[in-house]
Amino acid sequence: MTIVYVISKYLTIIGASLKALWEQVFCRILGIPVQDASYLNSTELCGHIEHDFTESKLKSFLICYLPGLMNRFFGYGMLIGGYLGLFYLEVSSEDTIFWVYLAMLYVGISLMCNNAPLYEDALYNWDMLYGKEQKTNIIVKILAFIPSVYFIVSAFMEKYAISLLVYMVAVLLGIFVI
């Protein structure tokens, strides 16, 4: 499945590059050592950077949350703007604005397909918060539960390119149904 994963990352190269950039920025801010900062390589780290695991629960949670938040922040606007412009306003391909909406849709999909943490980081975050030997405050466990589940599910979807497939189906629905 690494081939499918790498192909999906290269198809969404803008989002993959920006996600890796955000990971590197937040690793530097949080003081997490970065081992390899190559953004686009042909392994399961494509679109991510290789960094050390943290000893802090907060840093583990933040390194899973913040880079994806930045991609979601910019991705929602681009995705919604492009989708509405192309499929609800029904702009024709002769109009110049059609190409702007098309670019917005591509960049939005690219950003939204790359907002999950690396699968190993998501599992490590879960283990840091809910592992047998971890003594985590019950309030922290309650507040971090839904985001932690989201990290694991979205990382799994990204690992097997399911997120790209979902957005492709949404575009096809926009083309043929709306």
C-alpha positions as CSV (number, residue, x, y, z in Angstrom):
1,M,0.0,0.0,0.0
2,T,3.0,2.3,0.2
3,I,2.8,2.8,-3.6
4,V,-0.8,3.9,-3.4
5,Y,0.1,6.2,-0.5
6,V,3.0,7.8,-2.3
7,I,0.9,8.3,-5.5
8,S,-1.8,10.0,-3.5
9,K,0.8,12.3,-1.9
10,Y,2.2,13.2,-5.3
11,L,-1.2,13.9,-6.7
12,T,-1.8,16.2,-3.8
13,I,1.7,17.6,-3.7
14,I,0.7,21.1,-2.5
15,G,-1.0,19.8,0.6
16,A,1.6,17.2,1.3
17,S,4.4,19.8,1.1
18,L,2.6,22.3,3.2
19,K,1.7,19.6,5.8
20,A,5.4,18.6,6.1
21,L,6.4,22.3,6.4
22,W,3.9,22.8,9.2
23,E,5.2,19.7,10.9
24,Q,8.7,21.0,10.7
25,V,7.7,24.5,12.0
26,F,5.8,23.1,14.9
27,C,8.5,20.6,15.8
28,R,11.0,23.5,16.0
29,I,8.5,25.6,18.1
30,L,7.9,22.7,20.5
31,G,11.5,21.7,20.7
32,I,11.1,18.2,19.1
33,P,14.3,17.1,17.4
34,V,13.8,16.5,13.6
35,Q,15.8,13.6,12.1
36,D,14.9,14.0,8.5
37,A,13.2,17.0,7.0
38,S,12.8,15.8,3.4
39,Y,9.2,16.5,2.5
40,L,8.6,14.3,-0.5
41,N,10.3,10.9,-0.4
42,S,9.1,7.6,-1.7
43,T,8.3,6.0,1.7
44,E,5.5,6.1,4.2
45,L,7.0,9.4,5.4
46,C,6.0,11.2,2.2
47,G,4.3,14.4,3.2
48,H,5.7,14.1,6.7
49,I,9.0,14.7,8.4
50,E,10.8,12.2,10.6
51,H,11.0,13.4,14.2
52,D,11.7,12.0,17.6
53,F,8.8,10.8,19.8
54,T,8.2,13.2,22.7
55,E,8.1,12.4,26.4
56,S,5.4,15.0,27.0
57,K,1.7,14.2,26.5
58,L,1.0,17.7,25.5
59,K,3.7,17.9,22.9
60,S,2.6,14.6,21.5
61,F,-1.0,15.8,21.2
62,L,0.1,19.2,19.7
63,I,2.3,17.7,17.0
64,C,-0.6,15.6,15.9
65,Y,-3.1,18.5,16.1
66,L,-1.4,21.7,15.0
67,P,0.0,20.9,11.5
68,G,-3.3,19.4,10.4
69,L,-5.2,22.3,11.8
70,M,-3.2,24.7,9.6
71,N,-4.0,22.6,6.5
72,R,-7.7,22.4,7.5
73,F,-7.8,26.1,8.2
74,F,-6.7,27.0,4.7
75,G,-8.2,23.9,3.0
76,Y,-11.9,24.5,4.0
77,G,-12.0,27.9,2.4
78,M,-10.4,26.8,-0.8
79,L,-12.4,23.6,-1.1
80,I,-15.8,25.2,-0.4
81,G,-15.0,28.2,-2.6
82,G,-13.9,26.1,-5.5
83,Y,-16.7,23.6,-5.1
84,L,-19.4,26.2,-4.9
85,G,-18.0,28.2,-7.8
86,L,-17.8,25.2,-10.1
87,F,-20.9,23.2,-9.2
88,Y,-23.4,25.7,-7.8
89,L,-22.7,28.8,-9.7
90,E,-22.2,26.7,-12.8
91,V,-19.4,28.8,-14.3
92,S,-18.6,27.7,-17.8
93,S,-15.1,26.8,-19.0
94,E,-15.0,29.8,-21.3
95,D,-14.9,32.1,-18.3
96,T,-11.6,33.0,-16.8
97,I,-12.9,32.6,-13.3
98,F,-13.6,28.9,-14.1
99,W,-9.9,28.2,-13.9
100,V,-9.6,30.1,-10.6
101,Y,-12.3,28.0,-9.1
102,L,-10.7,24.8,-10.5
103,A,-7.4,25.8,-9.0
104,M,-9.1,26.6,-5.7
105,L,-10.8,23.2,-5.7
106,Y,-7.6,21.3,-6.4
107,V,-5.6,23.2,-3.7
108,G,-8.5,22.7,-1.2
109,I,-8.7,19.0,-1.9
110,S,-4.9,18.8,-1.7
111,L,-4.8,20.5,1.7
112,M,-7.8,18.5,3.1
113,C,-6.3,15.1,2.0
114,N,-3.1,16.0,4.0
115,N,-4.4,17.0,7.4
116,A,-3.8,13.8,9.3
117,P,-0.8,13.1,11.4
118,L,1.5,10.2,10.6
119,Y,-0.2,6.9,11.7
120,E,2.6,6.1,14.1
121,D,2.3,9.6,15.7
122,A,-1.4,9.1,16.1
123,L,-0.9,5.7,17.8
124,Y,1.9,7.1,20.0
125,N,-0.4,9.9,21.1
126,W,-3.1,7.4,22.0
127,D,-0.6,5.3,24.0
128,M,0.7,8.4,25.8
129,L,-2.8,9.4,26.8
130,Y,-4.6,6.1,27.3
131,G,-1.8,3.4,27.7
132,K,-1.9,1.1,30.7
133,E,1.1,2.5,32.3
134,Q,0.2,6.2,31.8
135,K,-1.3,8.2,34.6
136,T,-3.4,10.8,32.8
137,N,-5.9,13.0,34.5
138,I,-9.4,11.9,33.8
139,I,-10.4,15.4,32.5
140,V,-7.5,15.4,30.0
141,K,-8.6,11.9,28.9
142,I,-12.2,13.1,28.3
143,L,-11.1,16.3,26.5
144,A,-8.6,14.5,24.3
145,F,-10.7,11.5,23.4
146,I,-12.5,12.7,20.3
147,P,-9.4,14.4,18.8
148,S,-7.3,11.4,19.5
149,V,-9.8,9.1,17.8
150,Y,-9.9,11.5,14.9
151,F,-6.1,11.4,14.6
152,I,-6.2,7.6,14.3
153,V,-9.1,7.4,11.9
154,S,-7.9,10.2,9.7
155,A,-4.3,8.9,9.7
156,F,-5.6,5.4,8.7
157,M,-7.6,7.0,5.9
158,E,-4.6,9.0,4.7
159,K,-2.4,5.9,4.9
160,Y,-4.6,4.0,2.5
161,A,-5.5,7.0,0.3
162,I,-9.2,6.7,1.3
163,S,-9.4,10.5,2.0
164,L,-8.4,11.2,-1.6
165,L,-11.0,8.7,-2.8
166,V,-13.7,10.4,-0.8
167,Y,-12.9,13.8,-2.3
168,M,-12.8,12.3,-5.8
169,V,-16.3,10.9,-5.2
170,A,-17.5,14.3,-4.0
171,V,-16.2,15.9,-7.2
172,L,-17.8,13.3,-9.3
173,L,-21.1,13.8,-7.5
174,G,-20.7,17.5,-8.2
175,I,-20.1,16.9,-11.8
176,F,-22.9,14.3,-12.5
177,V,-25.5,14.9,-9.8
178,I,-25.6,18.6,-9.1
